[in-house]
Amino acid sequence: MISLAEKHALVLLALIAAALVFGNGTHFLLFRLLRRRQTETQRKQLGVGRHLTGPARAVLLAASAEIILPLIPGVSATLLGQIEQVVRIALILAAGWLGVGGVSVLQAMLLRRFDLTAADNLRARRAHTQMEFFRRIMIAIVLSLDGGLLLWNLHNHDLWKYGTGLLASAGLASLMLAAAAKSTASNLLAGLQIALSEPIRMDDVVIVEGEWGRIEEITSTYVVVRIWDQRRLIVPLSYFIENPFQNWTRHTSDLMGTAFLYVDYGIPVEPLREELKRIVAETPLWDGRVCGLQVTNLSEHTMELRCLVSSPGSGENFDLRCLVREKMIAFIRDHYPWALPTLRVQAMTESTAQKKQ
């Protein structure tokens, strides 16, 4: 004969198995339907599997456990209440985890139409910058709500009394920490100002502390600038509010650049101007807007020529300026070799020197 305790144990095992089957089965069906409705590219863009798979399974398993708890036989009311509270806490934590993942998926869904790799990506950079800031705010709200639900679920009067006293004594501590948290608070306010006034955006080309780079990441307290040689410059958010800096893509990514040549006075300028037009016309680095060559300065030895060219982006403009220097120097070397900068030394004979004296 099977004893009553053994029957209770078998029922408990059956209920646990049923909860596992129900939770995992529901999870499998939901995500299978999602995979059918989305292509592989969409799944990678939205990150549903990365952000929602784990928390959704945890929520379903915790909910299944919540359902089977009243059906467990042979458990005292006190013990059952404690178990229910633990399961409910796990459910609240899993729901908060799911909410954080849902915010990330929502952000990816809203930004799917804004491609940062496009040539004219002003709207995309604006959208990515604002959505990154608001995503962090939404995550903070979700975590705050989850923490509130967690405290509300703790039916312990002693804990509530302790928490009340702790909150009351926190006033003095907050005053002491106010000075220390001044920089953090200023960075948070600067982040809000940056999201609204947009002095910088994601993927903007900037010059910060003499370094050329792109805005790679904007957090709630600092900005990561990816330098051209793959270094990372970490700058506080307040820096971009309190200090001047260069933003090369504030409105458009179009840019003009110069290449200077130093040649002899006797060289004709017009052939050089025609050669510059021919050089830029043959390369996709030129956007067709600006191409000019002018005499911009004269020194006692050379004449300064400025080649002014335009490109659709800063990277293309740098390459175009290098190309113009190489091609123009080669043209001068092949057609006007005497016009390259030289140092003239005049030798005087002894008789010539005596005559001048």
Buried (B, 14 or more C-beta within 10 A) or exposed (E): EEEEEEEBBEBBEEBBEBBEEBBBEBBEEBBEEBBEEBEEEBBEBBBBBBBBBBBBBBBBBBBBBBBBBEEBEEBEEEEEEEBBBEBBBBBBBBBBBBBBBBBBBBBBBEBEEBEEEEEEBBEBBBBBBBBBBBBBBBBEEBBEBBEEBBEEEEEEEEEEEEEEEEEEEEEEEEEEEEEEEEEBEBBBEBBBBBBEEBBBBBBBBBEBEEBBBBBBEBBBBBBBBBBEEEEEBEBBBBBBBEEEBEBBBBEEBBBBBEBEBEBBEEBEEEEBBEBBEEBBEEBEBBBEEBBBBEEEEEEEEBBBBBBBBBBBBBBBBBBBBEBBBEBBBEBBEEEBEEBBEEEEEEEEEEEEEEEEE
